[in-house]
Amino acid sequence: MKKKTDESVYGPIITKRDLHKANYRWLMSVETFNYETQQGASVAYALSPILRKIYKNDDNYVEALDNHFQYYNTQPWLAAIILGACVAMEEKKGLQAKRAVNDFKIGTMGPLAGIGDSLLMTMLPTIMGSIAAYMALENNPFGIILWGLLIAVIFFLRMHCFEFGYRQGSKIVTEYGDKINYLTEAASVLGITVVGSLIGSVISVTTPLKFEFGKVTTAIQPMLDKILPELIPVALVWLAYGLLKSKKLSMTWVILLFIVIAMFGAAFGFLK
């Protein structure tokens, strides 16, 4: 067995080249997307060389890698900023920052997804693409040049997101290191709030069942809404959480189970 080394003291060892390498690896994030951890494998792949440099001990390295190999999904352009900040936190605090890193990622992935998808993935390409297309229809070659410039600017900014996040993360840890516990708690509360809000806004499951007694017909869904709005989605999320927490089923099997529930519910008319 390998002798464990003392890794209780951490210092600045990550170079600009390390950050650029991680940034290049993160560009492949979509290629490793899966339905169990979504971008989790991409995060582990991007950060693995940096984590290996921080954690010389194999056990610590595996523990840090497993912490990043969890469910993660957000707008990939902006995610590099968060991952850069996580690198700074781990470089300074090591595994002591494990919980803070995880909560920080979870707490920010919802807001980043909303901002990035609406502004960077929808509004910006639509506006600039329309201008470029209109110029092309008018036989103005500047249209394609404008679109090419936009792609170049986006790529340039993406290649510096890791470095920007790392610098700001280092600043947070250095100047507010004694308040890192407050950051952890705030990120944890934000993450729980985001996940809770997604249940009501994203998951739409109702029942068309009606209770009939003589000439009186009463719909069940309005009654459930009076007890607790979005009661069925909450119950399904609670079921999924319980199955995953018990570790009896993997994420893939839970997804397949809910597909079967949805198919039977639609076929037999008790869910829609």
Protein Blocks (a to p, Z undefined) as FASTA:
>chain_A
ZZdddfkbccdfbdfklmmmmmmmmmmmmmmgcfklommmmmmmmmmmmmmmmmmblklm
mmmmmmmmccddddfklmmmmmmmmmmmmmmnmmmlmmmmmmmmmmmmmmmmmmmmmmmm
mmmmmmmmmmmmmmmmnopaklmmmmmmmmmmmmmmmmmmmmmmmmmmmmmmmmmmmmmm
mmmmmmmmmmmmmmmmmmmmmmccddfbdcdehjbccdfklmmmmmoghklmmmmmmmmm
mmmmnomacfklmmmmmmmmmmmmmmnopaZZ
